[in-house]
Amino acid sequence: MPRTFSTLRAVVGRTALAALPTEALAARRQQAHLRLADAGAHYVVDGIGDLLAVLEDIEERLAVGERP
């Protein structure tokens, strides 16, 4: 599941993560996204705020007959 930011926070630490330059944080987030996608994640979100769009997409796909 796609908990990229939470995963980064657990590995790097909250204080260290907050201190990262924007470019470094973006690079780490991209690496995490790639690792999760390579592991088979259907969706990867940066935070709970992105979850509603994912749930809506899943509902739409199921409504037209797609199945996991």
Beta strands, then each sheet from edge to edge (+ up, - down):
end
